[in-house]
Every structure is written in structure tokens, then in C-alpha cells.
């Protein structure tokens, strides 16, 4: 039993960030790949993916990068393979399904991985900042480090108003129900493999990120948020670029938060 000990972030419960850090602080320098794995869920991202993989190559971690093709109809899988990334297929549609398949692949094929980074394939996140997410975990200070999309660091229009509103509502709901204040549900994050095993992730869709963050609270993980820039995606948006897609994602996120709250109140689950 992991208990319901509260996750503590150095950002505190009053919200906000420490002073923004320079996005170029890593200067694209190579990372120590030891114990690292990067998982990139991808669906029809042949336009953006080469840019992301080129950044990872410059960082020296392309060989430990797993692209999970989630049923693409374009050249996503071919590009990943030709660029030198590891490629695995997941035919069950859903962001969470792709992440779960990526984890399975890492456990099987990269057994030395102790830290896993999740990164989107649309070039909206900056891979040069991976070291900023990984370092607090490698130091032993934190279990989960979230790249929180910071308005002042981000390109104009990178996040649309309905995305920001939905994000704020979801984070507010988590605070109300679980007592911990997050500022973002962004997909760019790093987590120790030991913590990932404790989280016992199950969501196969858009509830993946919020499931991880709520379970981190419930299971007492040491969580930190680090402000990161956010860039306009390359290629066509399948979810957040449309109001209807964002509404479906928001419903799933809200449902996931509510379900986790109900489960946390179940005596049978608390004692298991």
C-alpha cells in the first residue's frame, strides 16, 4: 500500500514559478545518455518528427529514443527508423496506449533505463531542455519533473485560449479535490522508472497526463514543476487545434480526475 501521502513541490501551494530560466541554458549540448530513455508517441507526424529527432541526435540520445507509431497513415514510422530512432507500433489508438507501449518497449529493450522522458512529436517542446527535467531526478531530489508551459517563455499563439482555460480548470479541480496546486498538465516530463512502476499507469487516452499527476499526489512522489517554453506545433493539430477536439480531451481529463477521486475514497482501495 502506497498510502495517500501528499506530494510536495518546491513551488508551493500558492502557485507561480521561480524566475524564468534561460531556455538556451543547455546550448543543445549532449547529455549523458546513461540510464535515460525518451518516449515519443506519434500519429501522422512526418512533418515535425524529423525536426525533433534532429534535436535528439544533437543531444546524443537518439539511440535511446523510442518513437511509438500509433497507427499513422503517413511516413512517420519510416522516418523514425531512417533517422535512427527505435520504432515500435501500437495499433490501439490513444495517447495513453502509445505511452504504455513505449514503457513496455523500454523495459524490454532498454533495461538499464532509470529515467524516462515523455516528449511530443509535434516539435512544440524543446528537447534541448531535457537535461533540466532529468537532472533533479538524477540527483535523487525528485521522482517526477514536469515541464510547465510558461506564458512568458512561449511563442505567441502556441497555446490557444480554450487550451489555457481548460488547463486552468483541470488544475483547479485537482487542487480542490486533492489539495495540491499544479500549474500545467503539459506532456513534456521526466519520471524515474521506480516511480513509474509505483504509479501503475492505466489510462489509454487523453487522461494519461492527469492520471500521472494525480497518482503522484496520492502515492507521495516528490514532484517539481520547471517552467519551459512552448512553440507552435509543426503540422496539423488533431486535438488541441480544434474546439471540438479540446472539448473531448477536457471531458476525458475531468472524468479521469473524478474517477481517481472516487477511487481514493473507496475503503477497499485504500486498504489494498
Buried (B, 14 or more C-beta within 10 A) or exposed (E): EEEEEEBBBEBEEEEEBEEEBEBEEBEEEEBEBEBBBBBBBBBBBBBBBBBBBBBBBBBBBBEBBBBBBBBBEBBBBEBBBEBEBBBBEBEEEBBBBBBBBBBBBBBEEBEEBEBBBBBBBBBBBBBBBBBBBBBBBBEEEBBBBBBBBBEEBBEEEBBBEBBEEBBEEBBEBBBEBBEBBBBBBBBBBBBBBEBBEBBEBEBBBBBBBBBBBBBBBBBBBBBBBBBBBBBBBBBEBEBBEEEEBBEBBBEBBBBBBEBBBEEBEEEEEEEE
